[in-house]
C-alpha cells in the first residue's frame, strides 16, 4: 500500500467511525469538570471507562488529596494510555486536558448537554479541549486500524489541571517519572499549528494602611488611595511594553492587567486594607525572573512615594506570587511534527496552514521545560482568535473535528512509519 492509499484508508476509517467519535465527545461533555471547584476525578473515571471499552485501557494516576487541596482543587486523576509498536522510533505523546472554567451566563444550550445542532456540538469544553481528547483517541484508533508495520510508540495523556497552571497535570506526571516522551502534540484551539506561546506571571499585592472613621479621615491612612497610586505606576508600564516586540509571528508585546481588586470595610470607613491581583503576560524572549523583579521594584517605588496624611502611618505592601507560567519556546526536534501537520492540514483543509505563536499560555510549556519539543494543534476554526473556547454556547464545528482527526492520524502514520516505508 503506497502512502497516498494509506492516507485515504485513514480518512475513510475516520469517516466511517465519526458518529461514534461524536457520541464519545458528547459523553465527555456531559460530565462536568468546572475548575473551580476542580472535582475532576469523576470525569477521569468516566473517560477511562470509555477508553477501556475501545481497547485503550489507561493507567490511572491519582494525585494525593493533600497536594490537590493545597492547590485549591478537590480531586485529580490523570490518565495515560501507552501503545508500543516496533523497536526504535520515537515516543509521541498526545496531551489534552479535561478541566475547564465554569460555564458562566448567557448560554442558550445546556452547557453539559452535548447537543448537536446545525453541524455544531455545544457544551462547556466542547472546543477546548474535550474535542481533542476525542480527536487524539480516534486518530490513534485509525492508525492502528491499518495494520501496517510501525516503530516507536504513542502515549495518550488526559490531564486535569490546565486551568490552574498544569503543575498537578502534566507537571505532576513528569516530576514523578511517569512519562518521558520524545515529542509532544497538545490540544489546540484551531487548525493553525502553534509553536510558541506567552508566559504569565500573576501577583497578589496587599496594601495595608490604617483604618479610620470617615468623619475624621486624617486619623488613618487610606489604603485605597495608596493602591490607586500603585495602580497608576503599574498601568504606566503598558506604554513601555508597546515598544517591546516579539519576533514570534502571532505574538506582539507584553501586557499587564489588574483583574481583581477588593478591600475596605464599609462606606463610612477609611479603607485599611486593599488587595490587587495582577496578570503580566510575558513574550517568549523575556526572562521571567527579571520581569518579576522589575514589577516588585515598581510596586516598592510607588509605595515609597505615597505620602500619608500628617501623622498617619506609612503604608505597608506585601507582594505574593500566585502563578508563574513560563513561555513555550520553539525547541529543536519539533520540525518533523510541524511539517507533517502543515502538509496534511493543507491536504485536508485545502489551504496553507501557518505555524505561529499565540498570546495565550497553556500547560504545554511544562513539557518544554523538560526539554521535550512540542506543538499545539487541534479541532477548531481557522485561527486561535476565532476559537469558541470559554465563551457562552461554546461549541466545536463537527466538520472541523472530523478533519482534525484525519490530520492527526496522517501525522501519526508519518512519524511512526519505519524509514523503509
N, C-alpha and C positions, 0 to 999 in steps of 0.2 A: 504494500500500500504506500503510495507516494505521499509527500507532505500535504498536498492540497486535498487529497482524498481523506486523509486523517482529519484535517480541519473540518471538512464537510461532514464527516461522521460525528465529530464532537458537536457541531452546530445542530445536527439532526437529533442527537440524543437530548440536548438541552430543550429543543422544541418539543420533543415527544414527552418530556417529563416536566414541562413548565407549569402545568396545572398543579402537579404535586409540589413543585417549588413554591408556588403561590400559597397553597394551603399550609406549608411549613412556615412561611413568613407570617401568615395570619395567626398561627398558634404562638409564635414568638411574641407578637404584638399583644396578644390577649392576656399575657401575664405581666402585670405592671412591674416596672423597675425604676420607679421615681427615686431620684437621688438628689437632695434628701427626700425621705429619710434613709434610703440606701439599704433596704431589706432585699438583697438580690440573690441570696441562696435559693429561694424557691424557683426563680427563673432558671438558674443553672441546672437544678434538678429536672425541670421540665425539658430543657434543651437536651440534657443528657439522655433522657428517655427517648426523645425523638431521634437523636443521632444513633442511639443503640438499635432502634428499630430499623435503621438503614444499614446496619452492619458496621457502623463507625463508633464503636464504644469508646467513650472518652475516659481519661483518668481525671479524678476529681481532686482538687487541691483546696481544702477549706482553710481560709486564713484564720488564725486563732482569734477568738472573740475579743480578747483584751486589746489586740492590735487594731481590730475593726472599730471597737468602741472609742479607742483613743483618737482615731481619725474622724470621729463624728458620724460614723455609719453604723449599721445594725448587723449585717451579715454579708459575707462574700465567699463564694466558692468559684474558683477559676477552673476552666476545663482545658485539657489538651488531648486532641486526637492525633496519634502518631501512625503514619503509614510509611513503611520502609520498603524500598524496591531493590533493585540490583546493587552490587558493590560499586564503590566510587560515587562520583557525583556530589552534589550539594544537598543540604537540607534547607528547604524553603519553608518559612513559617507564614501562615495566613492568619492575621490577627484582626478580630472585630470585637467591639465591646457591646455588652448588653445593657449597661446602665444608661440612664438618660435623665434630663431635667424634668420636673413635674410639668403636666400639660398646660397649666395656666388657663386663662379665659379666652373666649371668642371662638370656640370650636362649634362647627355645625355637624360634625361626625363624631361618633363615640371614639374618644382617644384610645380606648382599649378594645375596639370592636373589630379591627382588621377589615373594615368594609371595603368592598371593591365597587367603584362607580366610575363610569366613563374612562376605563382604562387606567385608573389610579387606585392604589391601595392606601387607605387612610389609617393613621394611628400614630401615637407617640412612639418615636424610634423607628417608624417605617422607613424613613430616609437614612437616618444615622443612628445606630449602624446595624440594626437588626436585619436590614436588607442585605448587608454584606455577610452576615452570618449565613444567610440563605445562598447568596451568590457563590461564596467560597465553598460551601458544602456541596452544592450541586456541580460546581466546576470540578471538584475533586472526584465526585462520582462519575462525571462524564469522562474524565481522564482514564479512570480505571475500567470503564466500560469497553475501551478499545482493545484491551488485552494485548497490548504491544510491549516489547521489552522497554524497561525504564531503569534508570540508575538514580541513586540518591534517595531522597525521601521528602515527604510533606508533613508538616505539623499544622493542625488547625487549633488556634488559640482563641478561646472565648473567655474574655475577662470582664471584670465588673467594677472598675474604679476610674474610668476615664474622666468623669465629671469632677472628681476630687483630685485629679492630677496623675493617677495611674500607679502610684507607689505601692498600692496593695493589689494591683492587677499585674501587668507585665513586670513592673519593678520588683514585686514580691517573687514572682516565678524566676526571674533572672538572678536575684540575690541569693536565692536558696538552691540554685543549680538545677532547677527542674527542666530547664531548656537552654540551649545554646545554638540557635540556628546559624546558618551561614549567610542568609539573605532573608529579607522581610518584605511582604506585601501586606499593607494595612488598609483597613476600611477607609473609604474616601467619601467625597461629597459630590463628585461629578466625574465625567469621563475625561477630564484633564488628568495628566499624570503629575502629581505633586511631589517635588523632590526636596523641598525645604519648607520650614515654617518658622514663624516668630517664636521667641521665648516670652515668658510672662513672669513678672515679679509683683507680688501682692504684699502690701504692708498695712499694718494697723497702727495708726498714730493716736495716742491718747494724750489729750491736752488737759492738764489739771490746773484749775485756777483756785478761787476761793469764793464759795457760795455766800450770798448776802441777800437781804430783803431788797426788793426793787425800789422801795421808798428811800433807801439810803445806800445807793449802789457804790458809793466811794468807799464803803467799808469792806468791799470784796474785790476780787479780780475776775473779770468776765472771761471765762474760758472760751466762750463762743467768739468774742472779739479777737482773742489770740488765735483761735483756729482759723478765722477768716484771714488774718494776717499771713498765716502759714499757707493757706489755700492760694492766696494771690501769688506767693512766691513759687508754689508748685505749678500753677497754671501758666505762669510766665515761661516755664521751661519748654512748653509746647512750641513756642515761637522758635526756640533754638533747634528743637528736634526736626523742624521742617527743613533745616539745612543739612540734615544727616540722611543721605540717600543710600539705600541698599543696592547692591549690584545684582541681586537675585530678581529675575523677572517675576512680577506678581506681588512683590513686597516693596513698599515705598519707604516709610520712615518710622522712627519710634513715635510712641504716643503715650500720654499719661491721662488717666481718667480717675476721678474720685467718684466712686459708685455708691457709697453709703456714708451717711452722717447721722449720728444720734447723740443725744445728751440733754442736759437741763433737767430741772425738777418740776417746775410749774411756771405759768406765765408771769407770776409776780415774784419770781426768784431769779437773781443773777446766776447764770449757769456756772456751776463749779467744775463741771467735767464735760468734755465733748470728745467723741471718738470718731475718727475718719478712717475709711478704708479705701486705699488707692490701688490702682491696677496700672502697671507700667509695661507696655509691650516693647520687646527688645528685638531688633533685627538680628539676623544670624551673625553679622560682623561684630556685634557688641560683646564686651566682656561683662557677664552678669555681676561679678564681684565689684567691678568699677561702677556699674550702674547703681548698685545698692549703696555703695559708699558715697557717691555723688548725691543721691537722694537724701540720705541721712544728713549729709553736710548742709544741704539746702534747708532742711527742716530745722536743724540746730541753729543755723544762722538767722532764720526768720524768727524763731522763738526768742533768741537772744536780743533781737532788735525790737521786740514788742515792749512797749512802755506801759506798765500797770499804773493805776491811779496812785497819787501821792500817798505813801504809807501802805499801799497794797503789796501783796506778796508777789514775787516773781512766779511766772508760770513754770510748771514742770512738764516736760514732754517725754513720753516713752514711745519708742518705735519697736514694733514686733513684726517679724517676718511671718506671713501667713502661707505663702507659696512661692517656690522658685521652680519654674518650669523652663529648662534651658531650651534654646532653639534647636530645631532639627536642621542639621547641616548636610549637604551632599557629601557622601563618603565614596571613596574608590571601591569599585566592585559592583556598584548598582547598575552599571551601563547595560549589561545584557537584559536585565529586567525592564529597564526603561525602554530600550529599543524594541523588545518584544511587545510590550503593552502599546507602544505607539504604532508599530507595524500592524498589529491585529485590530487595534482600535480604529485605525483608518480603514482597514478592510471591512469591518463590521458596521461602523457608523457612516462610512462614506465621506469622511473629511479628515484632514490632518489633525493629529492630537498633540497639543503642545505639552512640554514639560515645564512647569512653573513652580513658584513658591506661593505660599498663602500666608496672610497675616494672622490666621488662627494659630492656636497651639493645641497639640494632642499628646497622648501618651506614647506615640511612636518614637518620640525623642529618647525614651528610656532604652530602646534597643540601640539607637545610635550612640548613646553614651557608653555602651558596652562594646563599641566598635563594629556593630552589625549594620551593614548598609541596608537601606530600605527605601521604599517609596509608598505613596498613598494613592490608591485608585479604587473606585467603587461605583455602585449603582447610583445614578443621579443625573441631573441635567448637564448642559454643556459646560458651565463654569461653576466654581465654588460660590460666587456671588448669587447665582440663581438657585442655590440649594434651598430646599424647604425645611432644613433642619431647625428644630427648636421653635418653630412657629405654630400658631393655631392651624388646625387642619393639615398638619404635617403629612406628607404623602410621598410615595415613590411611583413614578410612571412605570407601569409593568413592562412596557417595551424596553425602557432603559435597563430594568433589572434583567430581562432576558438577554439583551445584547452584552451587558457587562459580564454575565455568567459565561457567555461564549468567548469573550476576550480573555477572561482569566483562564478558562480551560485550555485555550490555544497556547497561552503563555506558559502554563504548566508543562504542556507537552514539549515545547521548545527547550525549556530549561532542564528537563529531566530525561530527555532522549539521549541515548548513548551517542558519541560522536559519529559512529559509522552510520547511524540512522539519518 
